[in-house]
Amino acid sequence: MGTIKHLNFDIETRAIGEICKALGHPTRIQIMTLLWKRDNRTCGEIVDLIPLAQSTISKHLLELKKASLVKIKHEGKKTIYSIEVDNLKVLKKYFGNYLSTIEIPEKQKSTVLGTKHKLKGRKSHLKQYNYQFPDRRIKMAL
């Protein structure tokens, strides 16, 4: 059995991973959208707007809470959910930095991972990055 390789990513990279993982479900994105439109909602109010069982919505809210995307406030017997803005600022900064470099040639980007193996062939300059080229023409047999 092989060993598992663990990479030590910095705190911000791990936080972005957790945020993206939490947002990786359409229901959770819908919950976040509802909270953006109007913060401070109860689980019951969210259930009224998303036609799923209360237990299902509660599980999704817990996932958002674990990723620090929502915060909880108790008012009597009610639990009030609202957006945790600070963690979203981390995501905004990350995507803002990424999107601001979108027009910069690949060779000048520090975020592009190059391959380390020797490349051979006519179009090896295209193979140095792990990308798919969707507009590439496919030769069809006649």
Secondary structure as the mmCIF struct_conf table of DSSP 4:
data_model
#
loop_
_struct_conf.conf_type_id
_struct_conf.id
_struct_conf.beg_label_comp_id
_struct_conf.beg_label_asym_id
_struct_conf.beg_label_seq_id
_struct_conf.end_label_comp_id
_struct_conf.end_label_asym_id
_struct_conf.end_label_seq_id
HELX_LH_PP_P HELX_LH_PP_P1 GLY A 2 LYS A 5
HELX_RH_AL_P HELX_RH_AL_P1 ILE A 11 ALA A 22
TURN_TY1_P TURN_TY1_P1 LEU A 23 LEU A 23
BEND BEND1 HIS A 25 HIS A 25
HELX_RH_AL_P HELX_RH_AL_P2 PRO A 26 LYS A 37
BEND BEND2 ARG A 38 ARG A 38
STRN STRN1 ARG A 41 THR A 42
HELX_RH_AL_P HELX_RH_AL_P3 CYS A 43 LEU A 49
BEND BEND3 ILE A 50 ILE A 50
BEND BEND4 LEU A 52 LEU A 52
HELX_RH_AL_P HELX_RH_AL_P4 GLN A 54 LYS A 66
TURN_TY1_P TURN_TY1_P2 ALA A 67 SER A 68
BEND BEND5 LEU A 69 LEU A 69
STRN STRN2 VAL A 70 GLU A 75
TURN_TY1_P TURN_TY1_P3 GLY A 76 LYS A 77
STRN STRN3 LYS A 78 ILE A 83
HELX_RH_AL_P HELX_RH_AL_P5 VAL A 85 SER A 100
TURN_TY1_P TURN_TY1_P4 THR A 101 GLU A 103
BEND BEND6 ILE A 104 ILE A 104
HELX_RH_3T_P HELX_RH_3T_P1 GLU A 106 GLN A 108
TURN_TY1_P TURN_TY1_P5 SER A 110 THR A 111
HELX_LH_PP_P HELX_LH_PP_P2 VAL A 112 LEU A 113
STRN STRN4 GLY A 114 GLY A 114
HELX_LH_PP_P HELX_LH_PP_P3 THR A 115 THR A 115
BEND BEND7 HIS A 117 HIS A 117
BEND BEND8 GLY A 121 GLY A 121
TURN_TY1_P TURN_TY1_P6 ARG A 122 LYS A 123
HELX_RH_AL_P HELX_RH_AL_P6 SER A 124 LYS A 127
TURN_TY1_P TURN_TY1_P7 GLN A 128 GLN A 128
STRN STRN5 TYR A 129 TYR A 129
TURN_TY1_P TURN_TY1_P8 PRO A 134 ASP A 135
HELX_LH_PP_P HELX_LH_PP_P4 ARG A 136 LYS A 139
#
